[in-house]
Each structure stands twice: as structure tokens, then as C-alpha cells.
Amino acid sequence: MHSDDSTRNSPADETSFLELLELNPEPVCLLDRTGSVLFANAAAVGLFIGEDRKNRRWTDLCPGFSASSWNRLVARCGSST
């Protein structure tokens, strides 16, 4: 999703996108720039997140992935959200 209002998807598009991700048999997570889990499909929840995903961060879920590694990844991805 983009931060530019002219390219922002409608809520219906976003819902359809999330429904499609939920159907994916592979683990899928959407994270914000801080690494907090915004969405996790059933496969991801079953694999490593658990039912309580609220306020979970990627660096907590994958301890081998350090905060500095996360920050480098975010910097490489640029400023779009």
C-alpha cells in the first residue's frame, strides 16, 4: 500500500487482498516499519506467531533476526509504506 492518497487502494481492495493472503497455504505476514505484525495468515499463526499476535514484533518472533538487521532491511526498502 502506498502513502500517496492518489494511489491508495479502497477499503474493499484491501479487504480482498487480505482475504487472498489468508487463503495462501504458505505463512504470510504483513509488518509495519517498526516490525510489528499487522496481519498474519493462518499458516503464519500456526507456524510461529501463535494466536496472540497483538503487539508482537518480528524481532521477538525471530530472535535470530536482530533489530539492526531489521533497520537495514527497512532502509533498503525506502520510505514508501
MDTraj code that builds the backbone (N, CA, C; nanometers):
import mdtraj as md
import numpy as np

residues = "MET HIS SER ASP ASP SER THR ARG ASN SER PRO ALA ASP GLU THR SER PHE LEU GLU LEU LEU GLU LEU ASN PRO GLU PRO VAL CYS LEU LEU ASP ARG THR GLY SER VAL LEU PHE ALA ASN ALA ALA ALA VAL GLY LEU PHE ILE GLY GLU ASP ARG LYS ASN ARG ARG TRP THR ASP LEU CYS PRO GLY PHE SER ALA SER SER TRP ASN ARG LEU VAL ALA ARG CYS GLY SER SER THR".split()
xyz = np.array([
    [0.0841, -0.1162, 0.0000],
    [0.0000, 0.0000, 0.0000],
    [0.0893, 0.1234, 0.0000],
    [0.0440, 0.2270, -0.0647],
    [0.1238, 0.3480, -0.0779],
    [0.0725, 0.4549, 0.0149],
    [0.1606, 0.5460, 0.0532],
    [0.1187, 0.6570, 0.1385],
    [0.0570, 0.7699, 0.0580],
    [0.0765, 0.7709, -0.0742],
    [0.0209, 0.8728, -0.1618],
    [-0.1287, 0.8478, -0.1791],
    [-0.2117, 0.9450, -0.1400],
    [-0.3568, 0.9276, -0.1474],
    [-0.4061, 0.8977, -0.2881],
    [-0.3361, 0.9451, -0.3906],
    [-0.3827, 0.9234, -0.5276],
    [-0.3684, 0.7777, -0.5708],
    [-0.2847, 0.7007, -0.5021],
    [-0.2662, 0.5603, -0.5379],
    [-0.3150, 0.4665, -0.4290],
    [-0.3763, 0.5192, -0.3263],
    [-0.4241, 0.4363, -0.2145],
    [-0.5395, 0.3477, -0.2619],
    [-0.5361, 0.2222, -0.2180],
    [-0.6418, 0.1286, -0.2519],
    [-0.7652, 0.1560, -0.1676],
    [-0.8793, 0.1181, -0.2209],
    [-1.0030, 0.1334, -0.1454],
    [-1.0068, 0.0288, -0.0341],
    [-1.0882, 0.0514, 0.0687],
    [-1.1012, -0.0492, 0.1747],
    [-1.1442, -0.1859, 0.1197],
    [-1.2281, -0.1867, 0.0169],
    [-1.2706, -0.3137, -0.0430],
    [-1.1531, -0.3852, -0.1081],
    [-1.0652, -0.3092, -0.1759],
    [-0.9459, -0.3689, -0.2363],
    [-0.8556, -0.4272, -0.1289],
    [-0.8388, -0.3540, -0.0213],
    [-0.7526, -0.4011, 0.0871],
    [-0.8103, -0.5273, 0.1508],
    [-0.9413, -0.5309, 0.1699],
    [-1.0053, -0.6496, 0.2258],
    [-0.9862, -0.7693, 0.1338],
    [-1.0036, -0.7494, 0.0043],
    [-0.9842, -0.8576, -0.0921],
    [-0.8399, -0.9069, -0.0897],
    [-0.7460, -0.8153, -0.0780],
    [-0.6049, -0.8510, -0.0724],
    [-0.5766, -0.9363, 0.0511],
    [-0.6287, -0.8950, 0.1658],
    [-0.6068, -0.9702, 0.2894],
    [-0.6745, -1.1074, 0.2832],
    [-0.7913, -1.1137, 0.2208],
    [-0.8585, -1.2430, 0.2043],
    [-0.7752, -1.3366, 0.1171],
    [-0.7152, -1.2822, 0.0119],
    [-0.6284, -1.3620, -0.0741],
    [-0.5069, -1.4129, 0.0033],
    [-0.4465, -1.3267, 0.0843],
    [-0.3330, -1.3689, 0.1659],
    [-0.3724, -1.4769, 0.2652],
    [-0.4918, -1.4670, 0.3193],
    [-0.5392, -1.5672, 0.4154],
    [-0.5530, -1.7040, 0.3495],
    [-0.5879, -1.7070, 0.2231],
    [-0.6035, -1.8339, 0.1511],
    [-0.4702, -1.8984, 0.1144],
    [-0.3638, -1.8230, 0.1185],
    [-0.2323, -1.8753, 0.0833],
    [-0.1931, -1.9829, 0.1839],
    [-0.1542, -2.1025, 0.1370],
    [-0.1166, -2.2081, 0.2309],
    [0.0200, -2.1847, 0.2967],
    [0.0978, -2.0926, 0.2426],
    [0.2293, -2.0603, 0.2982],
    [0.2152, -1.9486, 0.4023],
    [0.3048, -1.9460, 0.5020],
    [0.2986, -1.8384, 0.6017],
    [0.3210, -1.7007, 0.5381],
    [0.2317, -1.6073, 0.5689],
    [0.2411, -1.4704, 0.5183],
    [0.2162, -1.3742, 0.6342],
    [0.3067, -1.2783, 0.6489],
    [0.2908, -1.1736, 0.7499],
    [0.3053, -1.0384, 0.6827],
    [0.2285, -0.9422, 0.7280],
    [0.2467, -0.8028, 0.6891],
    [0.2927, -0.7299, 0.8135],
    [0.3996, -0.6535, 0.7978],
    [0.4608, -0.5836, 0.9103],
    [0.4651, -0.4348, 0.8828],
    [0.4609, -0.3547, 0.9882],
    [0.4817, -0.2118, 0.9676],
    [0.6312, -0.1831, 0.9727],
    [0.6673, -0.0564, 0.9600],
    [0.8095, -0.0197, 0.9540],
    [0.8846, -0.0500, 1.0837],
    [0.8130, -0.0641, 1.1942],
    [0.8798, -0.0961, 1.3206],
    [0.8948, -0.2458, 1.3415],
    [0.8354, -0.3257, 1.2523],
    [0.8420, -0.4707, 1.2646],
    [0.7242, -0.5303, 1.3381],
    [0.6248, -0.4486, 1.3734],
    [0.5052, -0.5003, 1.4396],
    [0.4176, -0.5729, 1.3385],
    [0.3629, -0.6859, 1.3810],
    [0.2779, -0.7663, 1.2929],
    [0.1430, -0.6974, 1.2764],
    [0.1091, -0.6665, 1.1516],
    [-0.0211, -0.6069, 1.1196],
    [-0.1206, -0.7136, 1.0772],
    [-0.0700, -0.8173, 1.0112],
    [-0.1537, -0.9260, 0.9611],
    [-0.0707, -1.0525, 0.9565],
    [-0.1311, -1.1634, 0.9901],
    [-0.0680, -1.2938, 0.9750],
    [-0.1753, -1.3927, 0.9324],
    [-0.1485, -1.4669, 0.8241],
    [-0.2480, -1.5649, 0.7819],
    [-0.2413, -1.6865, 0.8746],
    [-0.3343, -1.7804, 0.8564],
    [-0.3443, -1.8956, 0.9459],
    [-0.2150, -1.9768, 0.9486],
    [-0.1490, -1.9912, 0.8341],
    [-0.0248, -2.0680, 0.8297],
    [0.0838, -2.0021, 0.9148],
    [0.0925, -1.8698, 0.9108],
    [0.1925, -1.7983, 0.9903],
    [0.1599, -1.8071, 1.1391],
    [0.0344, -1.7946, 1.1718],
    [-0.0073, -1.8044, 1.3116],
    [0.0263, -1.9431, 1.3650],
    [-0.0044, -2.0452, 1.2861],
    [0.0225, -2.1815, 1.3293],
    [0.1702, -2.2134, 1.3385],
    [0.2511, -2.1506, 1.2538],
    [0.3930, -2.1823, 1.2486],
    [0.4721, -2.1179, 1.3616],
    [0.4553, -1.9874, 1.3804],
    [0.5440, -1.9229, 1.4772],
    [0.4868, -1.8046, 1.5513],
    [0.3699, -1.7613, 1.5202],
    [0.3193, -1.6417, 1.5869],
    [0.2311, -1.6764, 1.7057],
    [0.1494, -1.7755, 1.6928],
    [0.0537, -1.8076, 1.7980],
    [-0.0674, -1.7175, 1.7865],
    [-0.1687, -1.7496, 1.8584],
    [-0.2952, -1.6752, 1.8463],
    [-0.2838, -1.5310, 1.8919],
    [-0.2017, -1.5033, 1.9894],
    [-0.1891, -1.3672, 2.0406],
    [-0.0799, -1.2939, 1.9633],
    [-0.1178, -1.2283, 1.8545],
    [-0.0185, -1.1603, 1.7722],
    [-0.0156, -1.0097, 1.7979],
    [-0.1088, -0.9608, 1.8765],
    [-0.1149, -0.8181, 1.9033],
    [0.0129, -0.7731, 1.9742],
    [0.0672, -0.6639, 1.9267],
    [0.1888, -0.6054, 1.9822],
    [0.3113, -0.6957, 1.9697],
    [0.3071, -0.7922, 1.8784],
    [0.4232, -0.8780, 1.8545],
    [0.5104, -0.8111, 1.7501],
    [0.6400, -0.8243, 1.7658],
    [0.7350, -0.7670, 1.6707],
    [0.8141, -0.8796, 1.6075],
    [0.8529, -0.8562, 1.4840],
    [0.9258, -0.9578, 1.4093],
    [1.0530, -1.0006, 1.4825],
    [1.1228, -0.9065, 1.5425],
    [1.2474, -0.9396, 1.6122],
    [1.2222, -1.0247, 1.7369],
    [1.1003, -1.0217, 1.7923],
    [1.0642, -1.1095, 1.9036],
    [1.0278, -1.2486, 1.8538],
    [0.9623, -1.2532, 1.7371],
    [0.9190, -1.3809, 1.6805],
    [1.0355, -1.4590, 1.6213],
    [1.1330, -1.3881, 1.5700],
    [1.2519, -1.4488, 1.5095],
    [1.3746, -1.3898, 1.5774],
    [1.4120, -1.4433, 1.6934],
    [1.5196, -1.3832, 1.7714],
    [1.6536, -1.3744, 1.6969],
    [1.6749, -1.4588, 1.5986],
    [1.7987, -1.4519, 1.5215],
    [1.8043, -1.3329, 1.4278],
    [1.6918, -1.2668, 1.4086],
    [1.6831, -1.1505, 1.3211],
    [1.6882, -1.0278, 1.4117],
    [1.8037, -0.9674, 1.4213],
    [1.8263, -0.8583, 1.5174],
    [1.7572, -0.7287, 1.4750],
    [1.7465, -0.6390, 1.5699],
    [1.6891, -0.5071, 1.5429],
    [1.7729, -0.4333, 1.4394],
    [1.9047, -0.4479, 1.4446],
    [1.9894, -0.3799, 1.3454],
    [1.9675, -0.4385, 1.2057],
    [1.9455, -0.5694, 1.1974],
    [1.9135, -0.6312, 1.0673],
    [1.7814, -0.5770, 1.0142],
    [1.6826, -0.5642, 1.1041],
    [1.5529, -0.5100, 1.0641],
    [1.5688, -0.3670, 1.0125],
    [1.6448, -0.2861, 1.0837],
    [1.6639, -0.1463, 1.0425],
    [1.7331, -0.1376, 0.9066],
    [1.8293, -0.2241, 0.8794],
    [1.8943, -0.2255, 0.7477],
    [1.7944, -0.2634, 0.6390],
    [1.7108, -0.3595, 0.6660],
    [1.6093, -0.4032, 0.5691],
    [1.5133, -0.2882, 0.5379],
    [1.4647, -0.2205, 0.6400],
    [1.3726, -0.1083, 0.6211],
    [1.4408, 0.0034, 0.5417],
    [1.5661, 0.0311, 0.5717],
    [1.6385, 0.1364, 0.4992],
    [1.6521, 0.1015, 0.3518],
    [1.6744, -0.0259, 0.3203],
    [1.6846, -0.0681, 0.1801],
    [1.5529, -0.0579, 0.1055],
    [1.4427, -0.0715, 0.1790],
    [1.3110, -0.0681, 0.1155],
    [1.2640, 0.0736, 0.0845],
    [1.3313, 0.1729, 0.1357],
    [1.2935, 0.3108, 0.1096],
    [1.1857, 0.3598, 0.2036],
    [1.1286, 0.4717, 0.1692],
    [1.0338, 0.5355, 0.2596],
    [0.8890, 0.5078, 0.2265],
    [0.8572, 0.4322, 0.1209],
    [0.7167, 0.4054, 0.0897],
    [0.6593, 0.3077, 0.1898],
    [0.5304, 0.3226, 0.2183],
    [0.4629, 0.2338, 0.3134],
    [0.3524, 0.1589, 0.2462],
])
top = md.Topology()
chain = top.add_chain()
for i, resn in enumerate(residues, 1):
    res = top.add_residue(resn, chain, resSeq=i)
    for name in ("N", "CA", "C"):
        top.add_atom(name, md.element.get_by_symbol(name[0]), res)
traj = md.Trajectory(xyz[None], top)
